[in-house]
């Protein structure tokens, strides 16, 4: 049932032993950053400022990820107490949630979520996996953690990198195997608990999708968020040296970090980085062919699972 308007503003905080009512579990590079922003704007919803705590992906694990960008994994929250503290400021009556796209990919996440809160509502946005894989590559390039400039070469190195302990982002063609990933959730949760939409639904009618999503989590569906900003775009740097300077640790940015608040620092960094990006027109035909070979069967299995024609993903 929807929470009555104003319920989230009631005095008092929720107890610290309650897990969130909903989770945005994926997919990566399918608008989850925008969803996180639009959900946080709703007056009845509480989401931590920090996106992607990754708790259910790595609960109780000792993390020692290797390779570029390893800190993204190694800084994940693995303790239950630390995770629940993320919701300490939630007003009494607020609908609490968080967004960690790694949950769809991580093999143990579904089981862990179910063990802690079997009635959790799950939100999934699925993007054409061929586009998703390329978008992941562009994002890694933007973040200056992808050593290869050629996507095809990065695909050929995928197994080698994962075996060396690099973070899951570099599993470009493994990350969007939605059929086998969703199957883990459907074995544990009722279908009505899972909100499944395509990235095309979001790009073609974002207001409609958000209205449906607000209703799904029990919030007032008539709330209209500000959707004017484009968030978390990937791309190829015009000047690679500038991108490395912005995204990789160095003495100057470290000194700035000691006096400038993190959120302001990141906002300035991201604006400069975005201005330094150019977007390639398309994925190369060679890379597209590799991904089709690896993912065609998975796409066809997903079609049957969600009851939607996905043939256009292969054309």
C-alpha positions in Angstrom: 0.0 0.0 0.0 1.3 3.5 -0.7 2.6 5.5 2.2 0.3 8.4 3.0 1.7 11.8 1.8 3.8 13.4 4.4 4.5 10.1 6.2 8.2 10.3 5.6 8.3 13.6 7.4 6.9 12.3 10.7 9.2 12.7 13.7 11.5 9.9 14.6 13.8 7.6 12.7 13.4 4.0 11.6 15.0 1.3 13.8 18.5 0.2 12.6 17.7 -3.4 12.3 15.4 -3.1 9.2 16.6 -3.9 5.7 15.3 -1.7 2.9 11.9 -2.2 1.3 13.2 -2.2 -2.3 16.5 -2.6 -4.2 17.5 -1.5 -7.7 19.6 -4.5 -8.6 20.6 -3.7 -12.2 21.5 -3.8 -14.8 24.6 -1.7 -14.9 24.8 1.0 -17.6 21.0 0.8 -18.0 19.9 4.1 -16.3 20.4 3.0 -12.7 22.2 6.3 -11.8 19.3 8.3 -13.1 16.8 6.0 -11.3 18.7 6.5 -8.1 18.5 10.3 -8.5 14.7 10.3 -9.4 13.9 7.9 -6.5 15.8 10.1 -4.1 13.8 13.1 -5.2 10.5 11.6 -4.0 9.5 13.0 -0.6 8.2 9.6 0.5 11.4 7.7 -0.4 14.7 7.5 1.4 17.9 6.3 -0.4 21.4 6.7 1.0 23.5 9.4 -0.7 26.1 6.8 -1.5 25.0 4.7 -4.5 26.2 1.1 -4.9 27.2 -0.1 -1.4 27.2 -3.6 -2.9 26.5 -5.2 0.5 24.5 -8.2 -0.8 27.2 -8.9 -3.4 30.0 -9.3 -0.9 28.4 -9.7 2.6 31.0 -11.1 5.0 33.7 -11.4 2.4 37.4 -10.3 2.7 37.8 -8.2 -0.5 41.1 -8.2 -2.4 40.2 -7.3 -5.9 43.1 -6.7 -8.3 43.6 -4.6 -11.4 42.5 -1.1 -12.5 39.7 0.4 -10.5 39.9 -2.3 -7.8 39.0 0.2 -5.1 35.4 0.2 -6.4 35.1 -3.5 -5.2 37.4 -3.3 -2.2 35.6 -0.3 -0.7 32.2 -2.1 -0.8 30.3 -2.5 2.5 30.5 -6.1 3.7 29.3 -5.8 7.3 25.6 -5.8 8.2 26.0 -3.1 10.9 27.7 -0.7 8.4 25.1 -1.4 5.8 22.1 -0.7 8.1 23.8 2.5 9.2 23.3 3.8 5.7 19.6 4.1 6.5 20.0 5.6 10.0 18.7 9.0 8.8 15.6 7.6 7.2 12.5 9.4 8.6 9.9 7.1 10.2 7.5 5.9 7.5 9.9 6.5 4.6 10.1 3.8 1.9 13.8 2.9 2.0 15.9 1.5 -0.8 19.3 1.5 -2.5 20.8 0.9 -5.9 23.6 -1.6 -6.5 23.6 -2.9 -10.1 26.2 -5.5 -9.2 23.4 -7.4 -7.4 22.0 -8.8 -10.7 25.5 -10.1 -11.7 26.8 -11.3 -8.3 26.0 -15.1 -7.9 25.2 -14.9 -4.2 23.3 -11.7 -4.1 19.8 -13.1 -4.6 20.2 -15.7 -1.9 21.6 -13.1 0.6 18.8 -10.6 -0.2 16.2 -13.3 0.3 17.8 -14.4 3.6 17.6 -10.9 5.1 14.3 -9.8 3.7 12.2 -12.1 1.6 9.5 -9.5 0.9 11.9 -7.0 -0.7 10.8 -5.5 -4.0 13.3 -5.7 -6.7 13.8 -3.3 -9.6 15.5 -4.4 -12.9 16.1 -2.3 -16.0 17.6 -4.4 -18.9 19.6 -2.9 -21.7 20.5 -4.6 -25.0 23.5 -6.6 -23.7 25.6 -5.7 -26.8 25.0 -2.0 -26.2 25.5 -2.5 -22.5 28.9 -4.2 -22.9 30.1 -1.4 -25.2 28.7 1.2 -22.7 30.6 -0.5 -19.9 33.8 -0.2 -22.0 33.1 3.5 -22.6 32.5 4.1 -18.9 35.8 2.3 -18.0 37.6 4.4 -20.6 36.0 7.6 -19.1 37.1 6.5 -15.6 40.7 6.0 -17.0 40.8 2.4 -15.8 40.5 0.6 -19.2 44.1 0.2 -20.6 42.9 -0.9 -24.0 41.7 1.6 -26.6 40.2 -1.1 -28.8 37.0 -2.7 -27.6 37.6 -5.9 -29.6 40.9 -6.3 -27.9 39.3 -5.8 -24.4 36.8 -8.5 -25.3 39.6 -10.9 -26.2 41.3 -10.2 -22.9 38.2 -10.8 -20.8 38.9 -14.3 -19.5 42.5 -13.5 -18.7 41.5 -10.4 -16.7 38.8 -12.2 -14.7 41.2 -15.0 -13.9 43.7 -12.4 -12.6 41.1 -11.1 -10.2 40.1 -7.9 -12.0 36.7 -6.4 -11.0 33.5 -7.7 -12.7 33.2 -4.5 -14.9 35.8 -6.0 -17.2 33.7 -9.1 -17.8 32.1 -7.2 -20.6 30.3 -10.1 -22.2 29.6 -11.9 -18.9 28.0 -9.0 -17.1 24.9 -8.7 -19.3 23.8 -12.4 -19.2 20.5 -11.4 -17.9 18.6 -14.7 -18.4 20.8 -16.8 -16.1 21.0 -13.9 -13.6 17.3 -13.2 -13.4 16.7 -17.0 -13.1 18.4 -16.9 -9.7 15.9 -14.3 -8.4 12.9 -16.0 -9.9 13.7 -19.2 -8.1 13.6 -17.3 -4.7 11.1 -14.4 -5.2 7.6 -14.2 -6.5 7.3 -12.6 -9.9 5.1 -9.8 -8.6 8.1 -8.7 -6.4 10.2 -8.0 -9.5 9.7 -4.8 -11.6 11.2 -5.6 -15.0 11.5 -3.0 -17.8 13.7 -2.5 -20.8 16.1 0.4 -21.2 14.1 1.4 -24.2 11.1 1.9 -21.9 13.1 4.3 -19.9 14.5 6.3 -22.9 11.2 6.5 -24.7 8.9 7.4 -21.8 10.9 8.1 -18.6 7.9 9.8 -16.9 5.7 6.7 -17.5 8.4 4.4 -16.2 8.9 6.4 -13.1 5.2 6.6 -12.4 5.0 2.8 -12.6 8.1 2.5 -10.5 6.8 4.8 -7.8 3.5 2.8 -7.6 5.5 -0.5 -7.5 7.4 0.5 -4.4 4.3 2.0 -2.7 5.0 5.7 -3.2 2.7 8.4 -4.7 2.9 7.8 -8.4 1.8 11.4 -9.2 5.1 12.9 -8.1 7.2 14.2 -11.0 11.0 14.3 -10.6 13.4 16.7 -12.2 14.8 14.8 -15.2 16.7 17.7 -16.8 20.2 16.4 -16.2 21.9 13.6 -18.1 23.8 11.4 -15.6 26.8 9.1 -15.8 27.4 9.1 -19.6 30.4 7.3 -20.9 32.7 8.2 -23.8 36.2 8.4 -25.1 38.5 11.2 -23.8 39.5 13.9 -26.3 42.7 14.4 -24.1 43.7 11.1 -22.4 46.3 12.8 -20.2 43.7 15.2 -18.8 41.3 12.3 -18.1 44.1 10.4 -16.3 44.8 13.5 -14.2 41.1 13.9 -13.3 40.3 10.3 -12.5 43.6 8.8 -11.1 45.1 9.7 -7.7 47.8 12.3 -7.8 49.4 14.8 -5.3 47.4 17.8 -6.5 44.0 16.2 -6.4 44.9 14.6 -3.1 45.7 18.1 -1.7 42.5 19.5 -3.0 40.6 16.5 -1.4 41.8 17.6 2.0 40.1 21.0 1.8 37.2 20.5 -0.7 34.2 18.4 0.3 34.0 15.1 -1.6 30.6 15.7 -3.3 31.7 19.2 -4.5 35.0 17.8 -5.6 33.4 15.0 -7.6 30.9 17.3 -9.2 33.6 19.6 -10.5 35.7 16.6 -11.6 32.7 15.1 -13.5 31.8 18.3 -15.2 35.4 18.7 -16.5 35.6 15.0 -17.5 32.3 15.2 -19.4 33.5 18.2 -21.4 36.6 16.2 -22.3 34.6 13.3 -23.8 33.8 12.5 -27.4 31.5 9.6 -28.2 32.3 7.2 -31.0 29.5 6.7 -33.5 29.1 2.9 -33.2 30.6 -0.3 -31.9 32.9 -1.9 -34.5 31.4 -4.7 -36.5 34.1 -7.1 -35.3 33.2 -6.4 -31.7 29.5 -6.6 -32.4 30.0 -10.0 -34.0 31.9 -11.4 -31.0 29.2 -10.2 -28.6 26.4 -11.7 -30.8 28.1 -15.0 -30.8 28.5 -15.0 -27.0 25.1 -13.6 -26.1 22.5 -14.6 -28.8 21.3 -17.8 -26.9 21.1 -15.8 -23.7 18.9 -13.1 -25.4 16.6 -15.8 -26.7 16.3 -17.4 -23.3 15.5 -14.0 -21.8 12.7 -13.4 -24.3 10.8 -16.4 -23.0 11.5 -15.5 -19.4 10.0 -12.0 -19.5 7.6 -12.5 -22.4 8.9 -9.7 -24.7 10.3 -9.8 -28.2 14.0 -8.9 -28.1 14.8 -9.7 -31.7 15.8 -6.1 -32.3 18.7 -6.6 -29.9 20.3 -8.9 -32.4 19.6 -6.9 -35.5 
